């Protein structure tokens, strides 16, 4: 779990969502927040004082909304992945997405009709330029125009079928993502809160010891280099 946009998905419920802001935070949520703060400290984004202060607030968080100010300047403010958006999407929102997919197909069909037709007719006009009407050949671009236009008609006529097909695909994706989220939630609930707290305390103690060791080493090296010479 790193400090990227996916870090928000490590929580059972996204703390940024106003619908979740007043939900009580679990031990797993508090541990996730302290773990992210530990990574921020390890990367140099927080100094020791900031890390300790935020960690103390995270451990005392009562609701999910209390965790957002502690992490919002460390984790990118990007939306959740599409799959998780599908899990939360209402039937009306899924219908809207399916209709947007049909609209995209329609645009592609129209472009597929206009571009080849214009190019073919431009080539035909160039080749027929200067010839008498009796010398004109079969207008072969008409074949391209008819075929591509039929595709435009097909997309318009089959609107409901295309929307229904895309809606079924979105429903299938949502079911898969809901199943995956359920497995993640079950795995989090099986975590031992006491073990998580002990691991957090150990990581914090190790970080302080490492910082103290580095500080002592810097002081020792400074003293060795700039120590005034003793009397000869």
Buried (B, 14 or more C-beta within 10 A) or exposed (E): EEBEBBBBBBBBBBBBBEEBBEBEBBBBBBBBBBBBBBBBBBEEBBEEEEBBBBBEBBBEBEBBBBBBEBBEEBBEEEEBBEBBBBBBBEEEEBBEBBBEBBBEBBEEBBEBBBEBBEEBBEEBEEEBEEEEEEEEEEEEBEEBBEEBBEBBEEBEEBBEEBBBBBBEEBBEBBEEBBEEBEEEEEEBEEEEEEEBBEBBEEBBEEBEEEBEEEEEEEEEEEEEEEEEEEEE
